[in-house]
Amino acid sequence: MSQVFHRSTNTISRVTIFGALVVVATAGYVLMLINRSAYVTQEGVAREQPVQFSHRHHAGELGIDCRYCHTSVERSAVASVPPTQTCMNCHSQIWVDSPTLEPVRASYRTGRSLEWIKVNDLPDFVYFNHSIHVDKGVGCATCHGRLDKMNLTWQHVSLQMEWCLQCHRNPERYVRPREEIYNMAWQPPADQEARGGELLKAYNVRTRVDCVACHR
């Protein structure tokens, strides 16, 4: 009986199989890169807001404490967006004729809130509580970056689950004394892990990596 397939068919089959595996692996790697890119995570992307608010000017140059605007950060899941009245506490007296601040004045006159664009926007299936993290010694800059150096505000980190787990698995690397939580310029000491370990005990920090810690 004559040979049905040419002998080269075996070689072609092997090349096709291994080629398909390479294509699938490459596609998976490319998708992984895309999923971690700023295009997907929005990391480092500055957001245009209805008012050109500068954290650099207010928190950095003027030294206004985070809690003056974000009043509920120590007692609530959300840090809160300041009402227009908070802005007008100062701007009813300074920069009262600035065209840039007209949306603020209009909001105050009409009682209609400014529609701020959310910068750190977690998915609906993720639960995050600001007050718990503040109470356990996590500084603002750990998640939000050096806001005191940002004119326009951007998302400092990816906020993907793998990023959150870095801290949840090794919290001693990230916790700081509570009196330094709002200090944007604070830097961890050389023996951070040792000191962090002491703070974990002092603040009763538990290593939470179970699903229900964040997905409720």
Stockholm file with secondary structure:
# STOCKHOLM 1.0

chainA/1-216         MSQVFHRSTNTISRVTIFGALVVVATAGYVLMLINRSAYVTQEGVAREQPVQFSHRHHAGELGIDCRYCHTSVERSAVASVPPTQTCMNCHSQIWVDSPTLEPVRASYRTGRSLEWIKVNDLPDFVYFNHSIHVDKGVGCATCHGRLDKMNLTWQHVSLQMEWCLQCHRNPERYVRPREEIYNMAWQPPADQEARGGELLKAYNVRTRVDCVACHR
#=GR chainA/1-216 SS CCCSSCTHHHHHHHHHHHHHHHHHHHHHHHHHHHHTSHHHHCBTCBCCCSSCCCHIIIIIISCCCHHHHSTTTTTSSSCCCCCHHHHHHHHTTSSTTCGGGHHHHHHHHHCCCCCCCCSSCCCTTCCCCHHHHHHTTCCHHHHHCCGGGCSSCBBCSCCCHHHHHHHHHCGGGTCCCGGGTTCTTCCCCTTHHHHHHHHHHHTTCCCCCSGGGTCC
#=GC SS_cons         CCCSSCTHHHHHHHHHHHHHHHHHHHHHHHHHHHHTSHHHHCBTCBCCCSSCCCHIIIIIISCCCHHHHSTTTTTSSSCCCCCHHHHHHHHTTSSTTCGGGHHHHHHHHHCCCCCCCCSSCCCTTCCCCHHHHHHTTCCHHHHHCCGGGCSSCBBCSCCCHHHHHHHHHCGGGTCCCGGGTTCTTCCCCTTHHHHHHHHHHHTTCCCCCSGGGTCC
//
